[in-house]
Amino acid sequence: MGVEDSSSVDLVARNEDGSALLVMVEHRRWDGSDERLRQLQDKVNAYLAFALDGQLEREFPGSMAQGITLLLRCIEPPDAMVRGLVPPLRHALAPLGVRFDVQVEGEPTLWRDPDESAG
């Protein structure tokens, strides 16, 4: 499993606040390629379909009640291609009640793009 496999959900869990946590795993190093970016976009779209088309709620009753977070877990900070995708993705998902976060393995806090404004 991983970002390259958009046909599967890597992990479903709950955040501390009770919201559904859908984790996608990128176990490869970022390579700056259009192909890797397309794979990530396909994975995000598959996760959204899983959550918003009702499958998440059917498989995990009550999971939609507190909201949804999509979490990209990766082995290194995102490259420029992925950094360019994160802000518009967050903006597009917010009206749907969906958060998008990135966590780099081994880091205690969520990744934040140093170029992204604090607001």
Buried (B, 14 or more C-beta within 10 A) or exposed (E): EBBBBBEEBBEBEBBEEEBBBBBBBBEBEBEEEEEBBEBBBBBBEBBBEBBBEEEBBEEEEEBBEBBBBBBBBBEEBBBEBBBBBBBEBBEEBEEEEBBBBBBBEEEEEEBEBEEEEEE
